[in-house]
């Protein structure tokens, strides 16, 4: 049984809550960005390691169609993944970003980039190694993770220069081509659609913005490896989205792997079982080796 000891840690950086469990520690609500009316924060899950060991960093971006969800969903929706990477000695940061009710592209991806830059700047103070890292996410969060990874080797005008290098991207059923996503199905996309709310307009009516928000647009031979997981019956984010990214990655000779689960739709629970978590952990260890082996 796990025992939690909450207390408040005050540092020169910020005030946040620290919860100590038997197997790991969580530093919750670390503010990384000041908005006009509030702060954006992240949760940092840290493995119990020897004093002085810096844990390699994974960054998790939550889903929710860009319009809902929060960083607290990580232990609820992906508990096995969280437990598995902590056991392997990795730290994982679950980050917040502005949702489509208050912001549109590029502000959400700016928030994710700013969170990672914050961790890179203050890595030593949190006991992590953040100059090289892996970004991960599910659904809309996977889109933002994909975009952070795809733009990492570029200088794009809508992002502050990254202070980190993305070693790999793990995408759980994430959008990759927003123009194609807006054209899916037989019915025309409306302004109320999730992708339209995220972009600030119907994709077909603002194709240049849709392209700028699409990870497929930035892939080159220097892009990081991508691991993609998708259900073949996914309707909100059709399997075609991962297939389109794979086609571009293959074109440029970028390492990638697409795992397709037959007979399941969006956000299927099978993606947080041993069948797929073991594959994700394998690739995480291959592209960002742990500091030590258990």
C-alpha positions as CSV (number, residue, x, y, z in Angstrom):
1,X,0.0,0.0,0.0
2,X,1.3,3.5,-0.8
3,X,1.5,6.2,1.7
4,X,1.3,9.8,0.7
5,X,2.9,12.6,2.7
6,X,1.8,16.0,1.4
7,X,3.8,19.1,2.2
8,X,4.6,22.4,0.7
9,X,8.1,23.1,-0.6
10,X,9.1,26.7,-1.0
11,X,12.0,27.5,-3.3
12,X,13.4,30.5,-5.0
13,X,11.5,29.3,-8.1
14,X,8.0,28.7,-7.0
15,X,5.7,27.1,-4.4
16,X,4.3,23.7,-5.2
17,X,3.0,20.6,-3.4
18,X,5.3,17.5,-3.1
19,X,3.7,14.1,-2.5
20,X,6.0,11.3,-1.5
21,X,4.9,7.7,-2.3
22,X,6.7,4.5,-1.6
23,X,8.0,4.2,-5.2
24,X,8.1,7.8,-6.5
25,X,7.6,11.4,-5.7
26,X,5.2,13.9,-7.4
27,X,5.9,17.6,-7.5
28,X,2.5,19.0,-8.4
29,X,1.4,22.3,-9.8
30,X,4.8,23.7,-10.6
31,X,4.1,27.0,-12.4
32,X,6.0,27.5,-15.6
33,X,4.2,30.4,-17.4
34,X,2.4,33.5,-16.3
35,X,-0.7,34.5,-18.2
36,X,-2.7,37.7,-17.7
37,X,-5.1,36.1,-15.2
38,X,-3.5,32.9,-14.1
39,X,-0.5,30.6,-14.2
40,X,0.1,27.5,-16.3
41,X,1.5,24.6,-14.3
42,X,3.0,21.1,-14.7
43,X,3.2,18.0,-12.6
44,X,6.6,16.3,-12.3
45,X,6.7,12.6,-11.4
46,X,10.1,11.5,-10.2
47,X,11.4,8.0,-9.6
48,X,13.1,7.2,-6.4
49,X,16.8,7.1,-7.4
50,X,20.1,7.5,-5.7
51,X,21.0,11.0,-4.5
52,X,22.7,12.9,-7.3
53,X,21.3,10.8,-10.2
54,X,19.6,12.9,-12.8
55,X,16.5,11.2,-14.2
56,X,16.0,11.3,-18.0
57,X,12.9,13.2,-18.9
58,X,9.7,12.3,-20.7
59,X,7.0,14.9,-21.4
60,X,3.3,14.0,-21.5
61,X,0.6,16.1,-23.2
62,X,-3.0,15.2,-22.3
63,X,-5.8,14.7,-24.8
64,X,-9.3,16.1,-24.9
65,X,-10.0,17.3,-28.5
66,X,-8.0,20.5,-27.7
67,X,-11.0,21.7,-25.7
68,X,-11.0,19.7,-22.5
69,X,-8.8,17.7,-20.2
70,X,-6.0,18.5,-17.9
71,X,-2.6,17.2,-16.6
72,X,-4.3,15.1,-13.9
73,X,-5.5,12.7,-16.5
74,X,-2.1,11.0,-16.8
75,X,-2.5,8.6,-13.8
76,X,-6.1,8.1,-14.6
77,X,-5.9,7.2,-18.3
78,X,-2.3,5.8,-18.5
79,X,-1.5,4.3,-15.1
80,X,0.5,1.4,-16.4
81,X,2.6,3.6,-18.7
82,X,3.3,6.0,-15.8
83,X,4.2,3.1,-13.4
84,X,6.4,1.4,-16.1
85,X,8.5,4.4,-17.0
86,X,9.0,5.4,-13.3
87,X,10.1,1.9,-12.6
88,X,12.7,2.2,-15.3
89,X,14.1,5.4,-13.7
90,X,12.5,8.0,-16.0
91,X,10.9,11.2,-14.8
92,X,7.7,12.3,-16.6
93,X,6.2,15.8,-16.7
94,X,2.5,16.2,-17.4
95,X,2.1,19.7,-18.7
96,X,-0.9,22.1,-19.0
97,X,-1.8,24.1,-22.1
98,X,-4.6,26.6,-23.0
99,X,-7.7,24.9,-24.4
100,X,-9.6,26.0,-27.4
101,X,-12.2,27.8,-25.3
102,X,-9.6,30.5,-24.5
103,X,-6.9,30.1,-27.2
104,X,-6.3,28.8,-30.7
105,X,-3.3,27.7,-32.7
106,X,-0.4,28.4,-32.1
107,X,-0.9,29.2,-28.4
108,X,-1.4,25.7,-27.1
109,X,1.8,24.4,-28.7
110,X,3.6,27.5,-27.5
111,X,2.5,26.5,-23.9
112,X,3.9,23.0,-24.3
113,X,7.2,24.3,-25.7
114,X,7.4,26.9,-22.9
115,X,6.9,24.1,-20.3
116,X,9.7,22.1,-21.7
117,X,12.0,25.1,-22.0
118,X,11.3,25.8,-18.3
119,X,12.2,22.3,-17.3
120,X,15.3,22.5,-19.5
121,X,16.4,25.7,-17.8
122,X,15.7,24.4,-14.2
123,X,16.5,20.7,-14.8
124,X,19.2,20.6,-12.1
125,X,16.9,22.0,-9.5
126,X,14.4,19.3,-10.1
127,X,16.8,16.4,-10.5
128,X,16.2,15.7,-14.2
129,X,18.2,15.7,-17.3
130,X,16.3,17.7,-19.9
131,X,18.7,18.7,-22.7
132,X,17.5,15.6,-24.5
133,X,14.0,14.1,-24.0
134,X,11.1,12.3,-25.4
135,X,7.6,13.9,-25.9
136,X,4.5,11.8,-25.6
137,X,0.8,12.4,-25.8
138,X,-2.7,11.0,-26.6
139,X,-5.2,12.3,-29.1
140,X,-5.1,16.1,-29.2
141,X,-2.1,16.0,-26.8
142,X,-0.4,13.6,-29.2
143,X,-0.9,16.2,-32.0
144,X,0.9,18.8,-29.8
145,X,3.6,16.3,-29.0
146,X,4.0,15.4,-32.7
147,X,4.2,19.1,-33.5
148,X,6.8,19.8,-30.9
149,X,8.9,16.9,-32.2
150,X,8.5,17.7,-35.8
151,X,9.4,21.4,-35.4
152,X,12.3,20.7,-33.0
153,X,14.9,20.9,-35.8
154,X,13.4,24.0,-37.4
155,X,13.2,27.7,-36.5
156,X,9.5,28.5,-36.7
157,X,8.2,31.9,-36.1
158,X,5.4,30.9,-33.7
159,X,7.7,29.1,-31.1
160,X,10.4,30.4,-28.9
161,X,13.6,28.6,-29.7
162,X,13.7,25.2,-28.0
163,X,16.4,24.7,-25.4
164,X,16.1,20.9,-25.7
165,X,16.5,18.2,-28.3
166,X,13.6,15.8,-29.0
167,X,15.1,12.3,-29.2
168,X,11.7,10.6,-30.1
169,X,8.0,11.1,-30.2
170,X,5.3,8.7,-28.9
171,X,1.9,9.4,-30.4
172,X,-1.2,7.6,-29.1
173,X,-3.8,8.1,-31.9
174,X,-2.8,11.7,-32.6
175,X,-3.7,14.0,-35.5
176,X,-0.9,14.7,-37.9
177,X,-2.5,16.5,-40.9
178,X,-5.2,18.9,-39.9
179,X,-6.4,19.8,-43.4
180,X,-7.0,16.1,-44.0
181,X,-8.6,15.8,-40.6
182,X,-11.0,18.6,-41.5
183,X,-12.0,16.9,-44.7
184,X,-12.7,13.4,-43.1
185,X,-16.2,11.9,-43.5
186,X,-19.1,12.8,-45.7
187,X,-20.3,15.8,-43.8
188,X,-18.6,19.2,-44.2
189,X,-16.6,20.4,-41.2
190,X,-18.3,23.2,-39.3
191,X,-16.9,26.0,-37.1
192,X,-18.0,24.0,-34.1
193,X,-15.8,21.1,-34.9
194,X,-12.9,20.5,-32.5
195,X,-10.3,21.0,-35.2
196,X,-12.0,24.3,-36.3
197,X,-12.1,25.6,-32.8
198,X,-8.4,24.7,-32.3
199,X,-7.3,26.4,-35.6
200,X,-9.6,29.4,-35.3
201,X,-11.5,28.5,-38.4
202,X,-12.6,25.7,-40.7
203,X,-9.4,24.0,-42.0
204,X,-10.4,24.1,-45.7
205,X,-11.0,27.9,-45.4
206,X,-7.6,28.6,-43.7
207,X,-5.4,26.0,-45.4
208,X,-2.1,27.7,-44.7
209,X,-2.9,27.8,-41.0
210,X,-4.0,24.2,-41.1
211,X,-0.7,23.3,-42.8
212,X,1.3,25.3,-40.3
213,X,-0.4,23.3,-37.5
214,X,0.3,19.9,-39.1
215,X,3.3,17.9,-38.0
216,X,3.5,16.3,-41.4
217,X,4.5,19.7,-42.8
218,X,7.8,19.8,-40.9
219,X,9.3,16.3,-41.4
220,X,12.8,16.2,-42.9
221,X,15.6,13.7,-42.8
222,X,16.6,15.2,-39.5
223,X,13.3,14.6,-37.7
224,X,13.3,12.4,-34.6
225,X,11.9,8.9,-34.6
226,X,8.2,8.5,-34.2
227,X,6.3,5.7,-32.5
228,X,2.6,5.7,-33.4
229,X,-0.3,3.7,-31.9
230,X,-3.8,3.7,-33.4
231,X,-7.0,1.7,-33.6
232,X,-8.3,0.9,-37.1
233,X,-11.9,1.9,-36.1
234,X,-11.0,5.3,-34.8
235,X,-13.6,7.8,-35.9
236,X,-12.5,11.1,-34.2
237,X,-8.9,10.7,-35.4
238,X,-9.0,8.1,-38.3
239,X,-6.1,5.7,-38.7
240,X,-5.3,7.6,-41.9
241,X,-3.8,10.3,-39.7
242,X,-1.0,8.1,-38.4
243,X,-0.6,6.5,-41.9
244,X,-0.1,9.9,-43.4
245,X,2.7,10.7,-41.0
246,X,4.3,7.3,-41.6
247,X,4.3,7.9,-45.3
248,X,6.2,11.2,-44.9
249,X,8.6,9.7,-42.3
250,X,9.3,6.8,-44.7
251,X,9.8,9.3,-47.6
252,X,12.6,11.0,-45.6
253,X,14.1,7.8,-44.2
254,X,13.1,8.7,-40.6
255,X,12.9,5.8,-38.2
256,X,9.3,5.1,-37.2
257,X,6.9,2.3,-36.0
258,X,3.1,2.2,-36.4
259,X,1.2,-0.2,-34.2
260,X,-2.4,-0.8,-35.3
261,X,-4.9,-2.5,-33.1
262,X,-7.7,-4.1,-35.0
263,X,-11.3,-3.7,-34.0
264,X,-11.0,-0.7,-31.6
265,X,-11.8,2.9,-31.8
266,X,-10.4,6.1,-30.2
267,X,-8.8,6.0,-26.8
268,X,-9.2,2.3,-26.5
269,X,-8.0,0.9,-23.1
270,X,-5.9,-1.7,-24.8
271,X,-3.2,1.0,-25.4
272,X,-2.4,1.1,-21.7
273,X,-2.0,-2.6,-21.3
274,X,1.2,-4.7,-21.4
275,X,0.7,-5.4,-25.1
276,X,1.6,-1.8,-26.0
277,X,3.2,-0.3,-22.9
278,X,6.0,-2.8,-23.2
279,X,6.6,-1.7,-26.8
280,X,6.6,2.0,-25.8
281,X,9.1,1.3,-22.9
282,X,11.3,-0.6,-25.3
283,X,11.6,2.3,-27.7
284,X,11.9,4.9,-24.9
285,X,14.9,2.9,-23.6
286,X,16.4,2.6,-27.1
287,X,16.2,6.3,-27.9
288,X,16.8,7.8,-24.4
289,X,18.7,5.2,-22.4
290,X,18.1,5.2,-18.6
291,X,20.9,6.3,-16.3
292,X,21.0,2.9,-14.7
293,X,19.4,-0.5,-15.1
294,X,17.1,-2.0,-12.3
